Amino acid sequence: MSFLDALKEIFPASALRFDDASREEYGRDESDQGTHLPEVVAFASNAQEVAALLGLCQRERVPVTPCGARSGKSGGSLPVRGGVALSLERMNHILEVNVEDLTATVQPGVILGDLMKTVEAKGLFYPPDPNSWDWCTLGGNIAENAGGPRALKYGVTRDYVLGMEWVVPTGEVLRVGKRTIKGVAGYDLVGLFVGSEGTLGVATEITLQLLPLPRAVCTALMLFSELDGAARAVSAILAHGILPRTLELLDPVAIRALEGSGYHYPGGTQAALIFEVDGSAEEPLLAEVARAAAIAEEHGAREVQVAQGTAQREKIWEGRRQVSPSLRKLARHKLSEDIVVPRGKIPEMIAATHAMGARLGLTVATYGHAGDGNLHANVLYGGPEDLPRVQEAMATIMRHAIRLGGTITGEHGVGVAKRRFLQLEQSPELIDLQRRLQRFFDPAGIMNPGKIFPDAP
Ligand SMILES: Cc1cc2nc3c(=O)[nH]c(=O)nc-3n(C[C@H](O)[C@H](O)[C@H](O)COP(=O)(O)OP(=O)(O)OC[C@H]3O[C@@H](n4cnc5c(N)ncnc54)[C@H](O)[C@@H]3O)c2cc1C
């Protein structure tokens, strides 16, 4: 039987697309890494279909690339070697929210924002909050070990995954992990599979830990006339024993981009911090905001706006979420990095990034989750003629982050965009060990090939 006939035995006709428009659509994501056409797009509706597909592809040595919403910024969902694009978006049911156990069980295609709203309506809280929450999927979050602004206080996706139904690349369906908060039986395969960027198999069901919803939240926008002051205020606030749930930084490029999209900041604003605390009552939170505001003022903050109620808070966050789309309007292309440095090194990293942009004649925005040292350095450029300078900029940013004791990616993953930089951070022996691990799970090398690791010598 041909591969195509076998595929048609696994999936109904309505779950397979071969047309050019669909192949193009599923050949792109948010990473600006070009379009890579799959031969076919398959829409799974259960684990059995996924298992049968992976078994078939393993036998026939056909590449399979899973995808969720394709909001990824490292090119993880791009079918760079063709083959099958496996979309999990139709597996989009929240299977259970258990208020007594504080858990939720979901299919991988559930949109993160839908889960957040569902559990919050029951007084529960799922903290990981990538800024793409209104369209990214839990499957994509698992594969990238997604973080977000609240990672500063609450950690990242991996900290909330208790167990999963997981299809390994040879087609077996496994139950890994547990449904309880504690549990140490066997190797931590959940820890391994979360963050494996679609290279070690496919999540078909996910059980997540939830927390009680904080009863009070307080948000402040701190405005600075100098970027360096804002950067120094980040570590000063944390060093004073204040643990906000978010501490986000906007640089002058991000602020100008937002102004171009209709947001207004008082004249002379060159940088801003979004400071947010949560807890059980408003009064102590306001005291915490006042302490942080005093520290910010010592570092040159000229104004601190405290959100009065949900609408004002949402307006501040709406601005933060619009940074990436607003920067996109400034140039035809945008490459987004997400390096992390120790928090005390944030001012140095930002200064070095901006100096490099000036030297190379490129606009570089540096913003993001500064509270945990995770900065989005966005390089804007016009076209292919700029690529040599852009490549030099990327390499300089990565090298500088490593030199300061940091890492090349804090949450977006290595994917295809950063695989040539992995060797800046990891030894050849470590990369080789991971390649062998990958080969153990995937002998034919079909699972999202061309990602994470540089090509073997
Ligand atoms: C405006 C914007 C803001 C963003 N902000 C953040 C942020 O604050 N924090 C952050 O961490 N990220 C952020 N991102 C990046 C992105 O949204 C996340 O990486 C997200 O987790 C990707 O989810 P997705 O459903 O779009 O996955 P996709 O992009 O479709 O896929 C991502 C990876 O997951 C794999 N995959 C998808 N589903 C499965 C599955 N079921 N099983 C196994 N592998 C699977 C794919 O193969 C791929 O490697 C942002 C993106 C945008 C566009």
The ligand as a Gaussian input file, in Angstrom:
#p B3LYP/6-31G(d) Opt

LIG

0 1
 C        2.885000      38.208000      20.112000
 C        3.550000      36.982000      20.694000
 C        3.888000      36.983000      22.048000
 C        4.501000      35.871000      22.610000
 N        4.811000      35.888000      23.934000
 C        5.375000      34.807000      24.503000
 C        5.702000      34.823000      25.898000
 O        5.471000      35.803000      26.618000
 N        6.250000      33.697000      26.415000
 C        6.513000      32.593000      25.648000
 O        6.998000      31.595000      26.189000
 N        6.237000      32.566000      24.332000
 C        5.676000      33.634000      23.741000
 N        5.377000      33.601000      22.399000
 C        5.761000      32.421000      21.586000
 C        4.657000      31.345000      21.381000
 O        3.367000      31.913000      21.502000
 C        4.841000      30.188000      22.354000
 O        6.048000      29.502000      22.049000
 C        3.710000      29.165000      22.345000
 O        3.955000      28.224000      23.366000
 C        3.548000      28.433000      21.022000
 O        2.279000      27.782000      21.023000
 P        1.601000      27.355000      19.655000
 O        0.329000      26.637000      19.963000
 O        1.469000      28.500000      18.740000
 O        2.673000      26.311000      19.099000
 P        3.332000      26.223000      17.660000
 O        4.033000      27.488000      17.319000
 O        2.335000      25.712000      16.684000
 O        4.408000      25.085000      17.916000
 C        5.482000      25.331000      18.789000
 C        6.246000      24.017000      19.009000
 O        5.418000      23.093000      19.651000
 C        5.370000      21.849000      18.945000
 N        4.037000      21.303000      19.233000
 C        2.836000      21.915000      19.068000
 N        1.866000      21.132000      19.562000
 C        2.461000      20.013000      20.055000
 C        1.983000      18.846000      20.707000
 N        0.699000      18.654000      20.962000
 N        2.891000      17.910000      21.072000
 C        4.219000      18.086000      20.835000
 N        4.716000      19.175000      20.237000
 C        3.848000      20.129000      19.853000
 C        5.685000      22.233000      17.521000
 O        6.225000      21.157000      16.798000
 C        6.686000      23.340000      17.715000
 O        7.974000      22.789000      17.907000
 C        4.774000      34.713000      21.799000
 C        4.418000      34.724000      20.453000
 C        3.823000      35.833000      19.891000
 C        3.452000      35.805000      18.439000

